[in-house]
Amino acid sequence: EWTLPFTSIDQLRKNLHYPLYPHTRTTVLKLAASPQWTNYGLRIFGYLHPYADGEFVFAVSSQANSEFWLSANESPLDCRLQAWVGKTGSEWTAPGEYNKFASQTSRPHQHVSLYPFAVHLISSMSRYRFHSSGSSPGVLSSSSSSPAGESSLFMSEVDHIPQTAGSHPCHPPGPDMLREDPRDTFYRRQMIPARTLRSVLPDCSYSPSYIIKGYELLRYQGLQFVHMTYIHPNDYTRLTHMETENSCFYHESEEEETTGEGGRRWKAAGADGGTGEGQPGRLCPSAGRRCDAPPGPLCLPFQRPPPPRPAYQALQRPPPRPPRPAYQALQRPPPRPPRPANQALQRPPPRPPRPQYQALQRPPPRPPRPQYQALQRPPPRPPRPQYQRAGTNHTDTSTVVRSAEAFWDEGGARVARGGSRRSGWDQGGVEGDTSYEEAAPTPLVFDPEVVWSQTFQADQLDLQLLRSDWIDLNCNVSGNLLLQPADAQAVVRTYVDKLNLKHQGRYTLVRVVNVEKRVDRAQGSRYLLELELKDPSGELRRLSHYVYSLIRWKKPRSRRLPPLRSVPEVILCNPFGFQWNPTATVHFIVPVKNQARWVIQLISDMEALYRVTRDRDFSLIIVDYDSTDMDVKKALDAASLPQYEYLKLSGNFQRAAGLQAGVDLITDDHSIVFLCDLHISFPMAILDSIRKHCVEGYMAFAPILMRLDCGATPQEPRGYWEVNGFGLLSVYKSDLLAAGGMNTREFTDRWGGEDWELLDRILQSGLEVERIHLRNFFHYYHSKRGMWNRRTMSNSR
C-alpha cells in the first residue's frame, strides 16, 4: 500500500517507493480487498491453484484503475497483462460489473490443476475503496489462491518482491469505442446471393404492433414512439471514458452514503468476508429486495438482504370490513337541552392583581473569583545538560507522559488547543527568566486503523438488464442496448441449421459479426443476422438477412378438459417484403451558405469514402445559398466523386427548403435520401449501414452520432451522443414523398424542430424508424460565426 492520491496506474508506477517499499504489507484471503481507506495504491501478488483442468477466464472490477497480470507458470517474471480497468484515472466500475470495458475480461487460458501459476494485481485509488474480483462469476478466495505472506518481514527485506512488467510504465490505449470491430469492415466481404437464402425459412407477413399508421399525433409526439434496438456482441458505443462517479447509467439509491466530494462509501465486509455480523455481504439489486430476486432498480450501496419470505407466506389482503346494515343509518347526536331563561351567561371571576412586591428580579451576581484561584503556568522544564547531544535518545518516558497529561484537565476536557487559552498562562505570572518561551505540548494524534486484510463478496452485476428500449433523453453516454448472448445464439443456431438443411451442409459458421433485435412482445421480434460463413471452396462469405420471430397464439384442443389460457408458439420465419437492397443508391443532401472550409472538408471526406470503398452507388448533392467565399461548383467538378449534383439558390439560408430542393433533383424514387449536415465525420461503413437499415415501404433510419466537445477529434473523442436529434435521417424517396416531404411552409428562415415534425409525419405514414448509435460517426464542434444568416456587427463609430 502506497498512501498518496494516485489517479492512475502510471502515476503509481512513478512513485519513488513503488513497487518495493509500501507502507503496509499483509496477507489477504480473497482477491476482493476493501481496506476502508482512500488515496492509496495497492499491489497483490501470489499463486493460484486451479481446482480442475481446463480453460479459465479472469475478469477484474474496481472503483479506480486496476490491472490483472497472469503468468503461465510459477515464475512471476513471466506475468503478462490480461485484464484491466482504465488507464487515465477516470475509469471505474461498480462491484461485480465485468462488462463495462472490453479490457475487463481476459482471454481463455488453459491451466492444469497440478501446477500453480503466479498472479499479480495492481490498483490505484484516489477516492474510493478498492475491490477486485476474478474468475467471473465467483471471487478468487484462499481455497484457490496462496497469497504470499509478508506480515513477518521487515520493510527492508525486498529481495523476494518480483520486478515484473507491471512495475514499469506503459502507454495507455484509447477509449473502447475506438477498438477495432469487425462491423467496421464487414461491408468488404462478398455477399451470399439472395437466391441462396430463399425458402430457408417459411414466409410470413410482417405486421409489428408498434406501427401507428392512421393515428393522429400531437406536435412532436412521435419521439415517444421510437424505440432503441438491441445489439450483440458489444460494440462499445457506451462512452465509458466520459462517465463520472454520478453517471446517469447508474441508478443510485437515495440511501447511498457519501464521503468526500460526491465519493461513494461502499459498505464492505469484515476481515473474514462477512458484513461484521456473521452474514456474507452481497450486492442486492435494490433496497429491500432479495439478492436472488429479479432485477429491479439498482441499489449501488452494499446492503444486507432482508430475510427470505417463507414459501407458504403469500401476500394476502386484509379481510374486508363487514357491510353496514341497511337500517344502520347515520344519525345526528341528540340535541342539547334548552338553557333556562333565568340562567344567564356569567363571566369567570377575575384574577387577583399581582402584588407590588412580586416583580421580576435578576439572580444575585456570582461572587468574584479569589485571587489565588487563577490559572497558573506550570513550572518550566529544567535546562538540558551540556553533555546531552542532539540526536541521542535519552528522553525520560515519564516526562513525555506528564507533558501529555498536562494538556488535559481533570474532567477530561482540553485545557489548551493551539494556544486558544494562552492568556491564562499570563495571569499566573511566573517569576524568573522569561527569555525562554517553551512551545505548547503537541496533542496526541491517532491514525485510523486500516484493515488491509478485509475482503467482501460481490456477485456479477449486469446493468444492461436494467435498461429499456425507451429513448432516455437525460442519458447521452449509455450507448446501444446489449442483447443477451443466449438470445442471439439461439436464433443464429436455428437459422444456420435451417440453411445447412437446405444446402446439404455447404456453409460453416465462422463467427457472429452482428445481431440486431427490435423487440415486439405482442407480435414478435425482428432480427438482423450478420454472419461470416465459409463456403465449400473455403471462401468467406457475408450473410446479412432479416428474420422474424413470429408469435402465434393457439389454444390446446381437449374435449375432456376445460379450456385453458392461450399458449404462445414462436416461429422463426422470413418477413415477406421486409428485405434490404444492397445496391440501392444513397444521395447525401447538404444545404450550405458561406462555409468554405467545411464544404472543402465534406468533399474531401466523400472522396475518401469512394477511394476506400470503391462504391459507385452514391452521390453528393450540395444546395448552395449563393455562397461568396468559394466556388462550390468548381470544387465539385475537380473532385473525384462517382456522382454529384449542384444547385444554387438565392436568398437567406433555409435548411428545410434546401433539403427539399435537393430531394427534387433525384429522379429515382426507389433510391435512398440521406438528409445530412455539413460538419460530419463519416465512418467508412456509412453506406452499408444506411442501406441495411432502410427498407422501402417499411422502415427509415435515424442514426445517432456523437457530438464532439470543443478541442476533441475523432482520434481523441470526448463528447456525448445526440440522442434527441433526428436531423440526420435516411429514407427512400418514395416513402419521404408519401409522408409529405419537408415542411417548407412553417420552417422558412428558422430551424430547430423541423426534424421532429418530419418524424411525426413519417410515423403517421406507417413507417418505423430504426434508432442505433453508429460507431465512428461524429459531429465536429464548430463556431456559429457567419452561419444561418448571422451578420457581422461593425465596430466603426
N, C-alpha and C positions, 0 to 999 in steps of 0.2 A: 504494500500500500504506500503510495506517494501522495501526501496531502498537499495539493495545490489545485487551483481552479483550471484543470485541463478541459478543453473543449473538444479535442480530437485526439486520436491515437498518435498522430505525428507530433503534436505538442508534448505528449507524454514521452515519446522517444527522445525528444530534445532535452529532457530533464537531465541535469548533471548526474543524478544518482540512479538513473534507470539504466539497466534492469537489475543492478547488483545490490543496491542499498536502499531498501524500502524502510518505512517507519516501523512496520509490524510484519511479523511472519507467524503463520498459524496453519492449521490443518482444517479443511472443510470436508464434510461428508457428502456433499452434493455439488454439482456444477450449477448451483442456483443460489448465489450469495446475496444476502440482504443485511449488510452491516449496520443499517440505521445511521448512515453518515453521508455527508455531502463533500464535494470538492476534493476528489481523490482519484488516483489511478490504481487499477487492480490488475494483478497478474497471477494466474493459477496454472500450475503445471503438475503433471503426474502421469499415471499409466492407466489405460483402460483394458479390461479383461472381457472379451466377448463371451457372452453366455452360450453362444452356439455358432456354428459355422454358417457363413452366408454373407450377403450384402447388407451393408448398413448405410443409412443416410442420416446425416447430422444437420441440425438446424440451431440457430442462435437467435436470441431476442434480448434486448437490453434497453434501458431508458437513456442510453447515451451511445456513443460509438463503441463497438466491440469487434474482436476478431477471434476466430476459432481456427487454430493451427493443428494439423494432424500429421503423424508420421506413419509410414507403412511398417515400421519395425520398432524395436525398443530404443532406438537412438533418437534423442531429441534434436540432434543436428540435422536430421532428415525431415523435420516438420515442414509442411507446406500449407499455405493459406487455403482453407476450404470454404469458409463462410464468414461473412462479416456484416455489420450494421453500420453503414455510412463511413465517410472519411473526412468530412468537413467540420464535424462538430455539431451540426444542427439536426442530424437524423436521430430518431428514437423509435421505439415500438412499445406496445402495451405488453403486459405479461402474457406469455404464451402465444403471441401473434408472430407467426412464422412466414406469412405470405405477403408482407408489406413491401419488402425489397426482393429483387431477384437474387441478390447475393446472400440472402439469409440461409438458404438450403444448399447443402453440398451435393456433389455427385455421388452415386452409389460406390461404396468401397468394399472390396472383398477381404474378409478377415477370418482367421481360424481361431477357434476358442482356446487352443493350447498356447497361443503366443500373445502376450500383451503388446500394446503399442502406445507410444508416447502421445500426449495431448498437451496443448499449450493454449491458454485463454487469456486475452488482454482486453481491458475495458478502461475507458476514460469517463469520469463523472464530474460534471460541473454543477449540476443542480439536483439531480435525482439519485435515488439509490439504485444500485446495480442489481440486475437479475439476469441470468443467462441459463438457457436450457439447451440440451442436445438430444439427439435421437428421438425426434418427434414421433408419437405424441407424449412420450414419457420424459422424465428428467433423469439424467445420469446421476446415480447415487453411489454410495460406498459399496453396494453389492456388485457393481460392475467396474468400479474405479479404485485405484490405490493412489491417493494423493501423496505427494512427497512431504513427509513431516519435517518441519524446520523449527518447531517451537523451542527445542532444546539447544539450538545452535546460537553462537554469538553472531552479532551483526557483522563482524569482520570475516567470518567464515563464508566465503563466496565461491570457493573453487567448484562446488557442486552445481552452481546455477548455470543452466545451459545458455549459451550465446547462439540463439537461432536466428533465422532470417527475420523473425518478428521483432528482433531487437534493433533493427536498422530502419531508417525512414524509407518510405516508398511513395511513388506518385499516385495520388488518389484518382480513381476513374470518374467519369462524368455521371450525370443522372441516369436512372434506369430507363427513362424514356428515350435515350439516345442509343440504347443497346441495339445490336443487330437483330432483326426479326425476319423470319422467312416470308412474312406477309409483304415486306417491302420490295422483294424481288420475285415474287411468285408469278407476276404477270409475264415474265420471260419464258416460263415453261409452256410447252406446246399443249394445247387443249385436246382433250378426248373428243372425238366427233360426236355431235349431238345425236346422230342416229344410233350410236352405240348405247346411249342411255335410254332409248325408247323401250317401253314395255318392261323395264326393270321393275317398276312398281305400278300398281294399278292406278288409273286416272281417277281423280275425284274433283269435285267442284270446290273452288276456293272462295269462301264467304266468311271472313272474320267477323266477330261480334262487335268490334270497336269501330266499324265503319258507320259514319253519321250522315250518310247521303240523304238529303231531303229534310234535314232538321235545320231550323233557323238558329244561328248563333248570335250572341251579343258581340259587340265590337271587342276584338282581341280576346275572345273566349276560346279560340282554337288552341291556345297554348296548353290548356288543361286536358286536351285530348291527344296529345303527343306523348308517347312513352318511349323509354330507352330500350335498347337491345342488349341482350346478354352475349358475352364474348368468351370463347375458350380457344386456345390457352391464354394465359395472362399476357396482355400486350403492354403492360406497364405504362398505361396512359395516366395513372394516378400520379399527381405531382407531389411525390414524397419529399422532394427537396424544397418545396415551398410551404410545407406544413409547419406549424408552430405547435407548442405544447397545448394550445387550446384550439386545435383544428376542428373544423366542422365535421370531419369524417368520424370523429369520436363523440358519441352521445354521452356526455358525462352526467353523473348523478349530482343532485343538488347537495347531497350529504357528504360530498367529497371534501376531505380535509386538504388544506393548502399550507404551504410553507414557503417563505421567501417571496420572490416576485412571481406569483402565479404558479410556482412549482407544486407538483403533486406530492402528497405524503402517502406513500403506499404502505398499507398495513401488512407487515411481514410476519413470518412465522418465527417461532422460537429457535433456539440453537439446535433442538432435536428435530426440527422440521415441522413443529406444530405451531399453533397460534398462541401458545402460552397457557392454555387450559387443557392440554392433552388431546385436542382435536386437530386433525390436519386442516390447514388452511387451503381453500380453493377459491378460484376466481369465479364468482357467480355472475351469470348474465345480467341479473338485475337484483335490486334490493328486495328482499322478501320472497325470493324465488329459489327453488332448489337448483343445485348445480346440474342435475340431470334433466331439468325441465326444458321444454322447447325454448329456443332463443327468443328473447324479448328485448325491451330497451336496455341498452348496455349500461352496466354499472361498473365503472373502472376501479373504484376502491376495492381493496382486498377485504372482503367481508365473510363472516361465517354464515353458512346457510342455516335457515330455520330447520327444526326437526321435521322429518317427513311425516305427512299425514297418513294415518293408518288406512288400509285398503277399505275397511268397512265404514270409515268415517266419511261419508259423502256430504256434499253441500246440500243442506236442507233449508227450506224456507220456514220461517216461524209459523206456528199454527194460526189459522185465520181467526179473527175475532168472531164470537157468536153473533148472529144477526139480531138486530134490535127488534123487539116485539112491536107488532103493529100498533098495539094500544099504548105503547110507551112513547108518548109524545113529549116534546119539550114544553115544560111548564114553568111559568114565572113563579118566583118566590112569593109567598103570601105578603100582602101589603101591611105596612106598619099600622098599629092602632092610632087613631087620631089623637092629637095633643089636646088636653083640656084647655078650656078658654081662660081659666084663671091662672094657668101655668105659663108665665111669660119667660122670655129668654133672659137669662141672667149672666152677667159677666163674672168671670172668676175674680176673687178678691185680689187687689193689687199687692205687689211685693213690698215688703217693708223697706224704707230707704236705707241706703248704706251709711253706716256711722262715719262721722267725720274723721275719726282717728284711723279708720281702716283704709289706708292708702297704699299704693304700690311703693315698696321700699326696695332699694338695692341691697344685695348681700354685703355684709361687712367686708372691707378690704382685707386681703391676706397680710399677715404680719411680715415685715421686711425680713429678708434672709440675713441671718447673722454673718458678721464679717468673717468668722472663722470657717463658715460653710461655703467656701468658694473652690472652684476647680484649681487644683494645684498641679504645677508641672512636675512630672516625675524627675527624680534626680538624674543628671546626665551620666552616661557611661564613663567608666574610668578610661583615661587615655591609653592608647595602645603602647605596650612596652617597645622599647627601642630594638630589642633583639628579635621581635616577631616580624618577619619579612612578608611582603605582599606576595600572595600566591601560595603560601603554606597553609595547610588545612589543619589548624589547631583551635578552631572555634568551639567554645563550650556549648553543648547541646542545651543545657538548661537556660542559657542566655537567650537562644532563639525561641524557646518555648515561652519564656517570660515576656519577650517582645511581642509575640503573637497574642498572649493573654492580655497584655496591656491595651491592645486595640479594641477589646470588647469590655463592656461594663458588666456589673454583677447580674443584671437582669437578662443578659444575652443580646442586648442591642448594641449597635456600633457606637462608640463614643466619638470617633472622628472618621471621616471618609474624605480622603483627598484634601484635608485641610479645611473642611467646612466649618469646624468649630475651633479654628485656630485661635480665635480671640480669647477662648477660655484659658489657653496657656499663659497669656499675658497678665491675667487677673491675679494669678498666684504670686508672681514676682519672685523669682529665684535669684538670690544674691550670688555673686561670683562672676567669673569671666563669661561675658556674653558674646565674645567674638566667635565662639564655636557654636554654630547652629546645626544641630543634628536633624537629618531628614526624618519625616514621619515613617513609621514602620510600614512595609508593604503588606497589603492584605493577602491572605491565603487564597489562591486561585485553584480550583479543581477542574480538570478536564473531564468532559463527559466520557463515560465508558463506551467503547466501541467494541461490539461483539462481532469480530470478523468471521467467526465460525457459524454465525446464524444463517440458516437457509430457509427456503419456503417452497411450496408446491404450487405450480401454475399449470392448468390444463391448456390444451391447444385452443386458440382463440381465432375464429374466422369472422371478421367483421363484415365480410361480404354477405353473409347470411342475413344481416340486419337491414340491408338496403332494399329498396323497392324500385320498380321501373318508372316511378313518377319523376318528373324533372324537378330537381331541387335548385331553385334559383338562389338560395342562400349559400350553397356549397359549390365552389367553382374550382376545386382541386381534386375531386374524388375520382375522376376518370370513368372509364367504361365499367359497366356491371360485369362481374365474372360469373360465368356459367359453371355449375358444379361438374367436375370431370366425369362422374358416373353417368350423368345425364347425356353428356356429349358422346361418351364412349359407347353407350347403348345404341344410340341412333346410328353412329358410324359403323358399328359392328353389324347391325341389321342390314344396312344398305350395302356394305361390301359383300356380305353373304348372298344377298339377292343378285348383285352384279355378277359374281362368280358363278352363281347357279345358272344364269342365263348364258354366260360366255364360257362355260366349262373351265373355270379357274384360270382364266388368262391373266388376270391382274392381281398384283400383290401390293398390299398396303405398305407404303414406306413410312409415312408419318402423317399426322393430322396437322395441317397448317393452320386452319381457321374453321371455327364453328360459331355461327351466329344464331341466336334464338329470339324470336319475337313471341312473347307469351300471350296466349289467349286461353284462359281457363274454361271458357264456355264452349267454343267450337273446336279448339285445338291449336297447338303452337306451330309456328313456321320455322324451319331450319334452313340455313345456308351452309352446305357442306363443301369445304375446300380441302381436298385430299391430294397427296402426292402418291401416285401409283406407278408401278413398274409393269410394263407390258412384256409379252413373251420374248421380244428381241432385246430386252434389257434397258430400253429407253425409259426415262422418267417422264410421266405424263401428268397433266393437271386436270383435276375434276373439280368444277365449281358449279354446283347444282342445288336448286331449291327443292326441298321435300316438305311434306305437310303431315303432321301428326294429328290426324282427324279423330275426333271423339264422337263415337256413336253410342246412343243410349238405347238399350234393349231391355225388355222385361223377361224374366225367366218364365218359361212356359211349364206349368204344372197344374194338372187337373185336380189333384187331391189337396194341395197346399194352397193357402190363401195368397193373393197377390202380394209381392214384396216390392221394395223400392227398386228403381231402375239401376242397372249395373252398367257403368261405362265401359266401352270397348275402344281401345286405341288402335288405329290402323295407320300404318305408315304408307303414304300414297304420294302420287305425283300431282301437284296442284295444276289442274288443266288451265292453260293460258298464262300462268304465272311463271315465266321464264325470261331471263335477261338476254339481251343481244350483245355479244362480244365485239361486234363490228359496227355498232352504231356510232355515228359522227357526233362529236361533242363540240359545241360552239361556246367559247368564252366571250362574254359580252361585258365590256368595261367602258363606262362613260367617264370622260376626263375633261379637265379645263386647267390650263396653265400649271401643269405638274410634270415638267420636262424630265427631271431626273428620275421620277418614279415611272414614267412611261418608258424611258430607256431601260430601267431595271426590269419592267414587265416583259418587254420584248426580248431582253436577254434571257430571262427565265424560260420563256416559251421556246426559244432556240435551243436551250439546254435540254428541255423536255423532249423535243423532237430528235436531238442528237443522241440522247441516251436510249430512248425507247424505239426509235425508228417507226413510230406510229404516225401514219399519214391521215388518219381519220379524225382530225380535229382542226379547228380553225380559231383564229383570234379576230374578234370584231371590236373595233375601237370607235366609239362615238365621241367626236371632238366638238366641244362647245367653243369654237373659234379661239383656240389657244394662240397666244402671241409669243411664247417663249421657245417654241420649236416647231419644226415642220414634221408633224406626225406622219403624214402620208409618205414623205421621203424616207423616214426611218423604217416604215413597214416595207417599202419597196426594196430597201437594202438588206432586210433581214432574211435569214434562211428559215423560212416557215413553209409548211406544206400548203396552207390556205390562210387567207386573211381577208378582211373587209374593212373599209374605212368610210365613215360617214361624218360629214362636217355640218354642224348646226350652229345657228346664231342665237344670241340672247344669253340670259343668265343660265347658270348650271341647274339642271333638273335631273335628279337621279332616276325617278320613275319614268319620265318621258324619254330619257336617253336609253334606258334598258328596253323599253317598248319599241323604240326606233330600231335598235339592234335586232330584236326578235322579228320585226317585219322584213329585215333583209334576208332571213333564212327562207329558202324555197322548199325545203324538205320538211314536211310536218312530222315525219317519223324519225327525226333526229333529236338529240338532247340539247336543251338550252341550259347553260350554266350562268346564272346571274351572279356576277363576280364583282370584286372590289379591286382597287389598284394596289394597295400596299400589302401584298400577299407573297409568302414564300411557299411554293408548291412542292409536295413530295413527288418523286418520280412515278409513284403508283397512283397518281390522282386520276388519270384517265380510266384505269381499270376499276378504281373504287366508284367512280361516278356511274359507269356502265352497269356494274353488277348490282347497284342499289337503286336503279331506275328501271321500272317495269311499266311499259306503256299501258295505260288504262287502269293501273292498279296502284303504283307507288311512285312517290317523289323522294328526293334525298336532300337532307339539310345537314351537312357535316358540321361538326363543332371544331373550331380552330382554337389555337392558343394565342392569346393576346399578350405580346411581349411587353415587359416593362421598359422604362427608359434606360438605355445603355445595354439591354440584353440583345443577344444574337441567337440565331438557330443553333450555333455551336455551343453557346452557353445560355440556354433558355431559362428565363425567370419571368414569370407572369401568371396568368390564370386562364382557364377555359371560358370562352364566351358562350355560356350555357343559355342565355336568354336572347341571343341574336339569331335571326333567321334570314339575314340579308344575303347569305351565300346559299343559293338554292338551285338544285339541278332537277329538271323535269322535262318530259317530252313536250315538244311544241304543241302537239295536238291536245295534250292534257292542259297546258297553260291557256290555250285559246278557249277550251271548254270551260275553264274557271273564270274567264273574262279578261285575262291579261293583267297588265299593270294598271293601277288606279291613277291615271294621269289627270283626272278632274279634280280630286281633292289634294293630291300631293304634287304641287307645282314647284314653287320656289323653296318649299320646306321639305325636310326629310326627317326620318325618325318615325317609326310606326307603320311605314308602308310595307315592311316585311311581315309584320303581324297581321295586317289587314289582308295581305295576299294569302297568308296561311289560313285564315278563316275561310276564304272562298275555295281554296284547294281542298280543304277537308269537307266542305259542303258539297263539292262536286263528286264525292265518293272515293277520293284517293286517300291512301295512308302515307304518312311521312316518316321515313326512316331517319333515326337520330343516333349518330355514332361519333365518339371522339376519334378524330383522324390523326394518326401519327405523323409527325414531321410537317404539320400544317400550321403555319404561323402567320400572325398579323403583326407587321412591324410597327413599332412606336414611331410616330411622326408628329411634326408640328402642324398646327392648323393654320399657319400663316399663309395667306393667299388662296385658301381653299374655300369652296362653297360660297362664292360671291362676296368674300370678305374683302373690304377695301383697306387701303393703307392710309393712315392718318398723317397729314402733313405737319411737320414741326415748325414750319415757317410762320412768323408772326406778322 
